[in-house]
Amino acid sequence: MATIFKGSAVALSTPFTDSGVNFSELERLIEFQISNGTDALLICGTTGEPSTMTMEEQHDVIKFSVEKTAGRIPVIAGVGGNNTAHVVASAKMAQDLGADALLAVTPYYNKCSNAGLIAHFNAVADSTELPIILYNVPGRTGVNICPAVYQELCCHDRIAGIKEASGNISQIVEVARVTNGKASLYSGNDDHVVPLLSLGGMGVISVVANIMPKYMHNMVMRYLEGDVAAACEMQLALNPLANAMFMEVNPIPVKTAMRLMGFEMGPLRLPLTEMSQANADALRACMQKYGLL
């Protein structure tokens, strides 16, 4: 299956109002991303707060994003969850709405076995004609996809990508080895982009791209075009900001940062709360050093 994208996909934050989704601001965010070189949009990923959105809201946000993007770049719909039947229904919905690909996280809380992971993801892949990116983020889900499970899953024709956010470089090296050529590898951590590119990765699904889309695109492209030294320099320069984006649980810092830049992001939804004043001040100071404010 063809690569879904090369470069930087933004894990887009969802702008809310007190009563729903701010669609006019969502359109503004989409245009900001496309005009600044982002290579794909991830809608309703973790950064988009889908866990506190209704199914109707998710439906409307995916539909709106597909329509406003109008084929200029791929739209990837986040459909993950811990109820396989629900994920299958979400995958079918996203396909019907015109999404180009799906992102499915490991089932959380249930903490299924390796056999359960394989059965879950195969069931999702069997339910759709869209390519699927597996998302491994054990720090949030309590479940890790080990290399042997990746190796089996990537034999499925529609499992086309891997978003790795385990932070375990030794594991990621082995994942790259056992899946070589079977699925595109993407970094799920902004501070590990160039290391994953060195293993044959195709890019990043990025939180930082919400506020620095052109930088993230350029960093990946410089590496893929052979300017490894420049990409490494950009990665090292980026890491203090990447760390600041996670001084509190994502998406609290990035949504705070986007507000500081003038985007009308609206409230976070409980159980997420506003950033502490001390951390917000530290984030502002960091952003000023990068010329973002």
C-alpha positions as CSV (number, residue, x, y, z in Angstrom):
1,M,0.0,0.0,0.0
2,A,1.3,3.5,-0.8
3,T,2.7,5.8,1.9
4,I,-0.1,7.9,3.4
5,F,2.1,11.0,3.7
6,K,5.7,12.0,4.0
7,G,6.7,14.9,6.2
8,S,4.7,16.4,9.1
9,A,1.1,15.7,9.9
10,V,-0.4,18.0,12.6
11,A,-2.4,16.4,15.4
12,L,-4.9,19.2,15.2
13,S,-6.3,20.7,18.3
14,T,-10.1,21.2,18.2
15,P,-11.4,24.7,19.0
16,F,-14.4,24.7,21.2
17,T,-17.1,27.1,22.3
18,D,-18.9,26.9,25.6
19,S,-21.6,24.8,23.8
20,G,-19.8,23.0,21.0
21,V,-17.2,23.2,18.2
22,N,-16.0,26.5,16.8
23,F,-16.2,25.7,13.1
24,S,-15.1,29.1,11.9
25,E,-11.9,28.8,13.9
26,L,-11.4,25.2,12.8
27,E,-11.5,26.4,9.2
28,R,-8.9,29.1,10.1
29,L,-6.7,26.4,11.7
30,I,-6.9,24.2,8.6
31,E,-5.9,27.1,6.3
32,F,-3.1,28.1,8.6
33,Q,-1.7,24.5,8.5
34,I,-2.0,24.1,4.7
35,S,-0.5,27.5,3.9
36,N,2.5,26.7,6.2
37,G,3.4,23.4,4.5
38,T,1.8,20.8,6.7
39,D,1.6,17.5,4.8
40,A,-1.4,15.9,6.4
41,L,-4.1,16.7,9.0
42,L,-5.0,14.3,11.9
43,I,-8.5,15.1,13.0
44,C,-9.9,13.8,16.3
45,G,-6.5,12.5,17.5
46,T,-5.6,12.8,21.2
47,T,-4.7,16.5,20.8
48,G,-8.2,17.1,19.4
49,E,-9.9,15.9,22.6
50,P,-12.2,13.3,21.0
51,S,-12.6,11.5,24.3
52,T,-14.9,14.4,25.5
53,M,-16.6,14.9,22.1
54,T,-19.9,13.4,21.3
55,M,-20.1,11.0,18.3
56,E,-22.1,13.8,16.5
57,E,-19.3,16.3,17.1
58,Q,-16.7,13.8,15.8
59,H,-18.8,13.2,12.8
60,D,-19.2,16.9,12.1
61,V,-15.6,17.8,12.7
62,I,-14.3,15.0,10.3
63,K,-16.9,15.9,7.7
64,F,-16.1,19.7,7.9
65,S,-12.3,19.0,7.8
66,V,-12.6,16.8,4.7
67,E,-14.7,19.4,2.9
68,K,-12.5,22.4,3.8
69,T,-9.3,20.6,3.0
70,A,-10.8,19.6,-0.4
71,G,-8.1,17.1,-1.3
72,R,-5.2,19.4,-0.9
73,I,-3.5,17.2,1.7
74,P,-4.6,13.9,3.3
75,V,-7.1,13.9,6.2
76,I,-6.5,11.2,8.8
77,A,-9.3,10.5,11.2
78,G,-8.7,9.3,14.7
79,V,-11.0,6.5,15.4
80,G,-9.3,4.7,18.3
81,G,-11.0,3.4,21.5
82,N,-11.3,0.4,23.8
83,N,-14.5,-1.0,22.4
84,T,-13.8,-2.8,19.1
85,A,-17.4,-2.6,17.8
86,H,-17.4,1.2,18.5
87,V,-14.1,1.6,16.7
88,V,-15.3,-0.4,13.7
89,A,-18.4,1.9,13.6
90,S,-16.2,5.0,13.8
91,A,-13.9,3.7,11.0
92,K,-16.9,3.1,8.7
93,M,-18.2,6.6,9.5
94,A,-14.9,8.2,8.7
95,Q,-14.7,6.3,5.4
96,D,-18.2,7.4,4.5
97,L,-17.2,11.0,5.2
98,G,-14.3,10.9,2.8
99,A,-11.3,10.6,5.2
100,D,-8.1,9.4,3.5
101,A,-6.8,7.3,6.3
102,L,-7.4,6.3,9.9
103,L,-5.4,6.4,13.1
104,A,-6.3,3.8,15.7
105,V,-4.7,3.8,19.2
106,T,-4.3,0.7,21.3
107,P,-7.4,-0.2,23.5
108,Y,-6.9,1.5,26.9
109,Y,-8.1,0.4,30.3
110,N,-9.2,-3.0,29.1
111,K,-5.4,-3.8,28.7
112,C,-5.9,-6.7,26.4
113,S,-3.3,-9.4,25.6
114,N,-1.2,-9.5,22.5
115,A,-3.8,-11.8,21.0
116,G,-6.4,-9.2,21.8
117,L,-4.4,-6.5,20.1
118,I,-4.1,-8.5,17.0
119,A,-7.8,-9.4,16.9
120,H,-8.8,-5.8,17.6
121,F,-6.7,-4.2,14.9
122,N,-7.5,-6.8,12.3
123,A,-11.2,-6.4,13.0
124,V,-10.9,-2.6,12.4
125,A,-8.8,-3.2,9.3
126,D,-11.3,-5.7,7.9
127,S,-14.1,-3.2,8.3
128,T,-12.8,-0.5,6.0
129,E,-11.1,0.1,2.7
130,L,-8.9,2.9,4.2
131,P,-5.3,2.6,5.2
132,I,-4.7,2.4,8.9
133,I,-2.0,3.8,11.1
134,L,-1.5,1.9,14.4
135,Y,-0.8,4.2,17.3
136,N,1.3,3.0,20.2
137,V,1.4,5.3,23.2
138,P,1.7,3.1,26.3
139,G,2.2,6.1,28.6
140,R,-1.4,7.0,28.0
141,T,-3.0,3.7,27.4
142,G,-1.1,1.2,29.6
143,V,-0.7,-1.1,26.6
144,N,2.4,-1.5,24.4
145,I,2.6,-3.0,20.9
146,C,5.7,-5.2,21.0
147,P,7.7,-5.8,17.8
148,A,6.3,-9.3,17.3
149,V,2.7,-8.0,17.3
150,Y,3.6,-5.2,14.9
151,Q,5.2,-7.9,12.6
152,E,2.0,-9.8,12.5
153,L,-0.3,-6.9,12.1
154,C,1.6,-5.3,9.3
155,C,0.9,-8.4,7.2
156,H,-2.6,-7.0,6.8
157,D,-3.1,-5.1,3.5
158,R,-4.7,-2.1,5.1
159,I,-2.4,-1.6,8.0
160,A,-0.1,0.9,6.3
161,G,1.5,2.9,9.1
162,I,2.9,3.0,12.6
163,K,2.8,6.0,14.9
164,E,5.4,5.2,17.6
165,A,5.2,7.2,20.9
166,S,6.6,4.6,23.3
167,G,9.8,6.6,23.7
168,N,11.7,3.3,23.8
169,I,14.4,3.7,21.1
170,S,15.5,0.1,21.4
171,Q,12.0,-1.2,20.8
172,I,11.5,1.2,17.9
173,V,14.7,0.0,16.2
174,E,13.4,-3.6,16.4
175,V,10.0,-2.5,15.1
176,A,11.7,-0.9,12.1
177,R,13.6,-4.1,11.5
178,V,10.7,-6.5,11.6
179,T,8.3,-4.3,9.7
180,N,10.8,-3.0,7.1
181,G,8.9,-2.2,3.9
182,K,5.5,-3.3,5.3
183,A,4.4,-0.1,7.0
184,S,5.5,3.6,7.1
185,L,7.0,4.6,10.4
186,Y,6.1,7.9,12.0
187,S,7.3,9.5,15.2
188,G,4.6,10.2,17.7
189,N,7.0,12.3,19.8
190,D,8.3,15.7,18.6
191,D,11.6,15.2,20.4
192,H,12.4,11.9,18.5
193,V,11.7,12.8,14.9
194,V,15.2,12.7,13.5
195,P,16.1,9.5,15.3
196,L,13.0,7.8,13.8
197,L,13.9,9.2,10.3
198,S,17.3,7.6,10.7
199,L,15.6,4.2,10.9
200,G,13.7,4.7,7.7
201,G,10.8,6.8,9.1
202,M,8.6,8.9,6.8
203,G,7.8,11.7,9.2
204,V,6.0,12.8,12.3
205,I,2.5,13.1,13.6
206,S,3.1,16.3,15.6
207,V,1.7,18.3,18.5
208,V,4.3,21.1,18.0
209,A,3.1,21.5,14.4
210,N,0.0,23.2,15.8
211,I,2.2,26.3,16.5
212,M,5.2,25.7,14.2
213,P,3.9,23.8,11.1
214,K,6.5,25.1,8.6
215,Y,9.4,24.3,11.0
216,M,8.2,20.7,11.4
217,H,7.7,20.2,7.7
218,N,11.1,21.7,6.9
219,M,12.9,19.5,9.5
220,V,11.5,16.3,8.1
221,M,12.0,17.3,4.4
222,R,15.6,18.4,5.0
223,Y,16.4,14.9,6.4
224,L,14.5,13.1,3.6
225,E,16.3,15.3,1.0
226,G,19.7,14.3,2.4
227,D,20.6,17.3,4.5
228,V,21.0,15.3,7.7
229,A,23.1,17.8,9.5
230,A,20.5,20.6,9.1
231,A,17.7,18.3,10.3
232,C,19.8,17.2,13.3
233,E,20.4,20.9,14.1
234,M,16.7,21.7,13.9
235,Q,15.8,18.7,16.1
236,L,18.2,19.8,18.8
237,A,17.0,23.4,18.6
238,L,13.4,22.2,18.8
239,N,13.6,20.0,21.9
240,P,13.2,22.7,24.6
241,L,9.9,23.8,23.0
242,A,8.8,20.2,22.5
243,N,9.4,19.5,26.2
244,A,7.4,22.6,27.1
245,M,4.5,21.3,25.1
246,F,4.3,18.4,27.6
247,M,5.0,20.1,30.9
248,E,1.3,19.3,31.6
249,V,-0.8,16.6,30.0
250,N,-1.4,17.1,26.3
251,P,-3.3,19.0,24.9
252,I,-3.3,21.5,27.8
253,P,0.0,23.3,26.9
254,V,-0.5,23.3,23.2
255,K,-4.0,24.7,23.5
256,T,-2.7,27.4,25.9
257,A,0.1,28.2,23.4
258,M,-2.4,28.5,20.5
259,R,-4.5,31.0,22.5
260,L,-1.3,33.0,23.2
261,M,-0.8,33.2,19.5
262,G,-4.3,34.6,19.0
263,F,-6.2,31.5,18.0
264,E,-9.7,31.2,19.6
265,M,-9.4,27.8,21.0
266,G,-12.1,28.1,23.7
267,P,-12.2,26.0,26.8
268,L,-10.7,22.6,27.6
269,R,-13.3,20.0,28.6
270,L,-13.3,18.3,31.9
271,P,-11.5,16.3,33.2
272,L,-8.8,18.5,31.6
273,T,-8.3,21.9,33.3
274,E,-6.5,25.1,32.6
275,M,-2.7,25.2,32.9
276,S,-1.3,26.3,36.2
277,Q,-0.1,29.9,36.2
278,A,3.5,29.0,36.9
279,N,3.6,26.6,33.9
280,A,1.7,29.0,31.7
281,D,4.3,31.7,32.5
282,A,7.2,29.2,31.7
283,L,5.5,28.3,28.4
284,R,5.1,31.9,27.4
285,A,8.8,32.6,28.2
286,C,9.8,29.5,26.1
287,M,7.6,30.6,23.2
288,Q,9.1,34.1,23.3
289,K,12.6,32.6,22.8
290,Y,11.4,30.9,19.6
291,G,9.9,34.2,18.3
292,L,6.3,32.9,18.5
293,L,5.1,35.8,20.6
